[in-house]
Amino acid sequence: MESKDKLLSCIKKKEKYSCAKDMIRFLSREAKSFTYDELLGEAVIDGFMEQDDRYVVVLAGFIDMYSNTVSKYDMDRNELYRFINDNTYGSVMCDITDTDVRFSCYGEQIKYFDLSRTVDYMLGIAYSLLTGRIERKNIDFMYLIYNPTELDIDRDDKEEALAVYERLCEECNTLDLSTLFTVTVMYLRDIRGIGKITDEELEMLGYNFTVYLCDQELYPTLLV
C-alpha cells in the first residue's frame, strides 16, 4: 500500500504510538502482570498475561496489513504446513514454494491476516502446554490491529485502508483458528513426539482456544 507512510504519519499525530511495540505497550499499560516479548517455545510473544482462569496471548499486527511486506519464510515449517494441509480439510491450506508459503481458506486466498506469524505463535503456545511451561487453561489469542475508521486522511487513501481492514476482518472471521491450533498441537504430539495428551484432552485444548480480532478500542476492554 503506497499510502502506508501517510497512514503512519496520521496515526502518530492522532495517537500516542506509531509502531506495534508502542501500540501494545500503551494500550496494555493498565493491565496487571502484563509482560512483553515473552518466550514460549521458540516464539517471541508480543504480549502475554496470566490470570486465574486464562492466558492472554497478543500478536500485534498494528498496520502491517497495509504494506506489501510478508512475514519471513521459514523452511523449517514445511513439515508442519504439510501436516496442516492433511488435517484441516481445506479450512487452511498452505501453498509451499521454494521461496515462500501462501495461505488460503476453502480456496480463497488469505491476503492480509498474518497466518505465518499466527502459526509460529500457535507452535509456541502448543509446545509450552505440552511441556508444562504453562498450565492447561483457557487461552485468549488476541490479534491486535489498527482500525483507520476515525483517521483524517485523504479520501482515496482512507478508502484503500478501510478496504484492507475490512478484508482482514473477513479473513479472520472465515478462518477456523481453533481447529488450526488443535492441528498444531496434534503435529507436535504425533509427528514430533512432544508431550502426552489424549484425543479428548486435545479436543478440549482447541475448545478452550478463543481468537479475538481487536482494534485499539476493543483491545483494552478485553484485558480486564
C-alpha positions, 0 to 999 in steps of 0.5 A: 500500500503506497499510502502506508507512510501517510497512514503512519504519519496520521496515526502518530499525530492522532495517537500516542504510538506509531509502531506495534511495540508502542501500540501494545505497550500503551494500550496494555499499560493498565493491565496487571502482570502484563509482560512483553516479548515473552518466550514460549517455545521458540516464539517471541510473544508480543504480549502475554498475561496470566490470570486465574482462569486464562492466558492472554496471548497478543500478536500485534499486527498494528498496520502491517496489513497495509504494506506489501511486506510478508512475514519471513519464510521459514523452511523449517515449517514445511513439515508442519504446513504439510501436516496442516494441509492433511488435517484441516480439510481445506479450512487452511491450506498452505501453498509451499514454494521454494521461496515462500508459503501462501495461505488460503481458506476453502480456496480463497486466498488469505491476503492480509491476516498474518497466518505465518506469524499466527502459526509460529505463535500457535507452535509456541503456545502448543509446545509450552502446554505440552511441556508444562511451561504453562498450565492447561487453561483457557487461552485468549489469542488476541490479534491486535490491529489498527482500525483507520475508521476515525483517521483524517486522511485523504479520501482515496487513501482512507478508502484503500485502508478501510478496504484492507481492514475490512478484508482482514476482518473477513479473513479472520472471521472465515478462518477456523483458528481453533481447529488450526491450533488443535492441528498444531498441537496434534503435529507436535504430539504425533509427528514430533513426539512432544508431550502426552495428551489424549484425543479428548484432552486435545479436543478440549485444548482447541475448545478452550482456544478463543481468537479475538480480532481487536482494534485499539478500542476493543483491545483494552476492554478485553484485558480486564 
